[in-house]
């Protein structure tokens, strides 16, 4: 009998004791049958009865059935009905607000930080930083690139005269002192007129006016004085001007 099974060693030992060389005993038969399903409780279909033993065919048919043979509801399976509308809490977004940018709330910490800031910024001054005014911007744009903050030397007023001046590399007069005779002669200019002899003026060369020329010139002025009209012009006359020379 055991030779009809594929695994001979299995069925020849405990608990079966089915050996082709041995006689069948009641004990061995009971043990062998005790491992089998009760034929009376075997069924080919699945029913709601715990006293039956489903066959392999019944188990296969049941597990292959896609028509929900147990009538499991969507709620039992954890599924939502098609009419269900989820809320933000259902998807883990309970603290999210669907608002526009203009209406978005500010957190308490952010608002506290904003409250500590200055509402408006004053224009800059020589005492504190601030916004640049329009006039300051125009002034800044008018300054040449690489210009430096040059301090001009203090100006001193002087009366008219001849001065020696000191000029720096930027062309500014930084000092002035009155020129002396020594300063002039140091330039090669004589301190006094060295030409003490001048010739009398002639018709060919300039020179000193002689005493006689002076008398003649004065005599002409006297003779003409009586002949001038109100406008200073000399009227016509026939008198001869004598020559004293």
C-alpha positions in Angstrom: 0.0 0.0 0.0 2.8 2.4 0.8 4.4 1.7 -2.5 1.5 3.7 -4.1 2.8 7.0 -2.6 5.7 8.9 -4.0 7.5 9.4 -0.6 8.0 5.9 0.7 10.1 6.7 3.7 7.5 9.2 4.9 4.6 6.8 5.0 6.6 3.9 6.4 7.4 5.8 9.6 5.5 7.5 12.4 2.7 8.5 12.4 1.6 6.5 9.3 3.4 3.1 9.7 2.2 2.0 6.3 4.8 -0.4 5.0 4.3 -2.8 2.1 6.2 -5.4 4.1 4.0 -5.0 7.2 0.5 -5.9 8.0 -2.1 -3.2 8.4 -3.0 -2.7 12.0 -5.9 -0.9 13.5 -3.5 1.6 15.3 -1.8 2.5 12.2 -5.0 2.9 10.3 -6.5 5.2 13.0 -3.4 7.4 13.0 -3.4 7.6 9.2 -7.0 8.5 9.0 -6.7 11.0 11.8 -4.6 13.2 9.5 -7.3 13.4 6.9 -10.4 15.5 6.6 -13.7 14.0 7.6 -15.4 13.2 4.3 -18.7 14.1 5.8 -17.6 17.7 6.5 -15.8 18.2 3.2 -17.3 20.7 0.7 -16.4 22.1 -2.7 -17.9 25.6 -1.9 -17.4 28.0 0.9 -20.2 28.5 3.3 -20.5 30.4 6.6 -20.2 27.2 8.6 -17.2 26.4 10.8 -17.9 22.7 10.8 -16.9 22.1 7.2 -13.5 21.7 5.7 -13.1 23.4 2.3 -11.5 21.5 -0.4 -8.6 23.0 -2.4 -11.1 23.6 -5.2 -13.3 25.6 -2.9 -10.4 27.6 -1.6 -9.2 28.5 -5.1 -12.7 29.4 -6.2 -13.2 31.7 -3.2 -9.8 33.5 -3.4 -10.3 34.0 -7.1 -13.8 35.6 -6.7 -13.6 39.3 -7.3 -17.3 40.0 -6.6 -16.9 40.6 -2.9 -18.5 37.4 -1.7 -18.3 38.5 1.9 -20.2 41.8 1.3 -17.4 43.9 2.7 -18.4 47.6 2.7 -16.2 50.5 1.7 -16.2 51.8 5.3 -15.0 48.3 6.5 -12.2 48.4 4.0 -11.2 52.0 5.0 -12.3 53.5 1.7 -14.3 56.6 1.2 -17.6 56.8 -0.8 -17.6 58.6 -4.1 -19.6 61.4 -2.5 -17.0 62.1 0.2 -15.4 65.6 0.1 -12.2 65.6 2.1 -11.3 68.4 4.5 -7.9 69.8 5.1 -7.7 68.0 8.4 -8.4 64.7 6.5 -5.2 65.2 4.5 -3.0 66.4 7.4 -3.3 70.2 6.6 -5.4 71.3 9.5 -3.3 74.5 10.0 -3.3 75.5 6.4 -5.3 78.6 5.3 -6.3 78.9 1.6 -6.1 82.7 1.4 -4.8 85.3 -1.1 -1.3 86.9 -0.6 -3.0 90.1 0.5 -5.0 88.3 3.2 -2.3 85.9 4.4 -1.9 86.2 8.2 1.4 87.1 9.8 2.8 84.9 12.5 3.1 86.3 16.0 6.9 86.2 15.9 7.0 87.9 12.6 4.7 90.6 13.7 6.7 91.2 16.9 9.9 91.6 14.8 8.1 94.1 12.5 6.8 96.1 15.4 10.4 96.7 16.5 11.3 98.3 13.2 11.1 102.0 12.3 8.1 102.9 10.3 9.7 105.6 8.2 13.3 106.5 7.5 14.3 110.2 7.8 16.6 112.0 5.4 20.3 111.6 6.0 22.0 114.5 7.8 25.5 115.2 9.1 24.5 113.7 12.4 22.8 110.4 11.3 22.4 108.1 8.3 19.2 108.1 6.4 17.6 108.4 3.0 19.3 110.4 0.3 17.4 113.5 -0.7 16.9 114.5 -4.3 19.1 117.5 -3.9 21.9 115.4 -2.4 21.7 113.1 -5.3 21.9 115.9 -7.8 24.9 117.3 -5.9 26.6 113.9 -5.8 26.1 113.3 -9.6 27.7 116.7 -10.3 31.0 115.7 -8.6 33.6 114.5 -11.0 34.8 110.9 -10.7 37.9 110.6 -8.4 37.4 114.1 -7.0 38.9 114.5 -3.5 37.9 116.6 -0.6 40.5 119.4 -1.0 40.7 122.1 1.6 41.6 125.5 0.1 44.1 127.6 2.0 42.8 130.4 4.0 42.6 133.6 1.9 44.1 136.8 3.2 43.3 140.2 1.7 46.2 142.5 0.7 46.3 146.1 -0.4 47.5 147.0 -3.9 51.2 146.8 -4.4 54.0 144.6 -5.6 54.2 141.2 -3.8 56.2 138.0 -3.9 53.8 135.1 -3.8 54.1 131.3 -3.1 51.9 129.0 -5.3 51.3 125.3 -4.5 51.0 122.5 -7.0 47.3 123.2 -7.5 47.9 126.8 -8.6 46.7 128.3 -5.4 48.4 131.3 -3.7 49.4 130.1 -0.3 51.5 133.1 0.9 52.3 136.7 -0.2 54.9 139.2 1.0 55.6 142.8 -0.1 58.4 143.1 -2.6 61.4 145.1 -1.5 64.0 147.1 -3.5 66.4 144.2 -2.8 64.0 141.8 -4.4 63.8 144.1 -7.5 67.5 144.6 -7.9 68.0 140.8 -7.4 66.2 140.4 -10.7 68.7 142.7 -12.5 66.6 145.8 -12.4 68.6 148.9 -11.4 67.5 150.5 -8.1 67.8 154.0 -9.6 68.1 155.8 -13.0 71.7 155.4 -14.1 71.3 157.6 -17.2 72.0 161.1 -15.9 72.8 162.7 -19.3 70.0 163.2 -21.9 70.4 165.1 -25.2 68.0 167.8 -26.2 65.2 166.8 -28.4 65.7 167.3 -32.1 63.6 166.8 -35.2 65.5 163.5 -35.6 65.5 162.1 -32.0 63.5 162.5 -28.8 65.2 164.1 -25.9 64.9 166.7 -23.2 63.0 169.9 -24.0 65.3 172.9 -24.1 64.5 176.2 -22.3 64.1 178.0 -25.6 61.7 175.4 -27.0 59.6 175.7 -23.8 59.4 179.6 -24.2 58.4 179.2 -27.8 55.7 176.7 -27.0 54.3 178.8 -24.3 54.2 181.8 -26.7 52.2 179.9 -29.3 49.7 178.9 -26.7 49.3 182.6 -25.6 48.8 183.8 -29.2 46.2 181.2 -29.9 44.2 181.7 -26.7 42.6 184.9 -28.0 41.6 183.2 -31.3 39.7 180.3 -29.9 35.9 180.3 -30.0 33.6 178.8 -27.3 34.1 175.3 -28.7 37.9 175.7 -28.4 38.6 175.9 -32.2 41.0 178.5 -33.5 39.3 181.2 -35.7 40.9 182.5 -38.9 43.5 185.3 -38.4 46.2 186.9 -40.5 48.6 188.0 -37.8 52.0 186.6 -38.2 53.5 184.7 -35.3 57.0 186.1 -34.8 59.9 183.8 -34.6 62.0 184.7 -31.6 64.9 182.6 -32.6 
